[in-house]
């Protein structure tokens, strides 16, 4: 998709972080998988992001049927 958007972190889990992303005027629930947090090996996601933080995210893919998006921080 090649789009960088502002995302807001809503929840941190062992395997990554959930976020809200506004893409082309539509709000999506996003997942940032732990492998997409940083270039280095990540063991604790909360070392990189916090709930409520707004960050730039790269849109990997969008599922319009489910209003979900896959987001990457390391590709920004």
N, C-alpha and C positions, 0 to 999 in steps of 0.2 A: 504494500500500500504506500510506502514511503511518505509517512506523515508523522510529524512530531507534534504532540499535543500536551497540554497541561493536565495532569491527573492528580487526584487527591487520595492519599492513602486512607483506607477505611478500616482495615483489619490486617493484623500480622499473624501468620500461621507458620508452622514448621517448614512447609514446602514453598513459601513465598509470601506475597502480600496481595490483598484485594484492594481495588481502587475504583473510583468513579472517574470516568473520562467523557468529556464532551467532544464529540467528533462530528464535524459538519452540522452542528446545531442539534444533535441528538445525544442523549446521555446513555452511556453504556456502563455496565458492570464489567470491570476488568480484572484480570489476573496477571500478576507479574511473578512468573515462576522463579524459584530460587536461583536457577541457572541463568536467569536474565537480569539479575540484580547488579552484578559487577563482573569485570574481567577475571578477577581472582576468585579462588575458591571461597564460597560463603558458607559459614556454619551457623551464623546467627543473623537473621534478616534484620532484626531491630538494631544491629550495629550500623545499618545503612539508611534505614527509613523509620519514621515514627508515624503513628496514627494522627491524622489531621494535616500532615505535611503535604505541600503541593510541590510536585516535581515535574520535569519534562520527561515524557515517555514516548518511545517509538512504537507505533502501531504495527504489530506483526500481522494480525488478521482480525477480521470482524465477522461475527455471526449475527446477521440482522434478524434472523428468526428468533433468536434467544436474547437479543440486545446485549450480547457479550463481546468482549474484545480481549485479545492477548496482547500484552504490553511488555516492552523491554526497556530497562534503564541503561543497560550497558551499550546498546546500539545508538544511543543519543550522541 
